[in-house]
Amino acid sequence: MTIKQIQDEIVDEFSMFDDWMQRYEYIIELGKSLPLIDEQYKTEENIIKGCQSKVWVHGEEHDGNIVFTADSDAILTKGIIAILIRTFSNQQPTDILASDTDFIDEIGLKEHLSPTRANGLVSMIKQIKMYALAFQSKR
């Protein structure tokens, strides 16, 4: 699936919920299914700066695609990073760099987060794009 197709799928899933409490519960559920980062990558180097919670993101290249794993010490944040991992993992670096994140606004996520969590979300996206840039420049 392309990044856009995954984003559209996420928007469709969120549109099934009537209110934000249901959406928060869904985000928390998504966090429980997050492919966890290996303990060896839970380092200062992989921590997302600008998050009030601890969030670790690690990316590795497999057959030209970047595969991300992540974890967080906060249940809601874990769900947020799970959405991003689902969107951008197993994608080409050029596709990650070219993609937009309008789907986040479409599901209303940013406006329903505290300012510090919204900043953290932006930092997570930046870190994922930095991985894509790093892997692309190695080619």
Steps between C-alpha positions, in 0.01 A plus 500: 500500500612854435530755780195682364293179498597428862415858598159473330438173684581668834268793419221250419558314827482820704183612322320198649516655847244755616700675767853559617481269798447209259787626284733523802408144594576390143838679507583319826403168339726574204784560745455152642567350156815706437799290390725572796847637468781269607631597844844570351350793307343662806787745512538874532589508130157358403292709737273762342589849618204726571267235642374520856498119506792279413473380141765293327505448122742281308518446126686239297519451128370169360495446124491874430218571746530644848355287778422692816450377855409717795385511859379754753455511874156665457202302373348774280837597355563135420181503293601817319840361403325174396296700245818654361686168492208338317504784248872527431654160577588275205511797265771642273694799640400715199131422558527588871669831418244583229196416712288750686338449837165666426324183618589600858293816458226304323453272801518805728786361704711812543210716618406242766848476651653719766751751357795296631362177346435681171863621504608143571299377201678750275835385645414134431421580136824700468702210638342253257576734210859542629543122484368505142741779409794314656420173319436681172836679517679163544387392154 
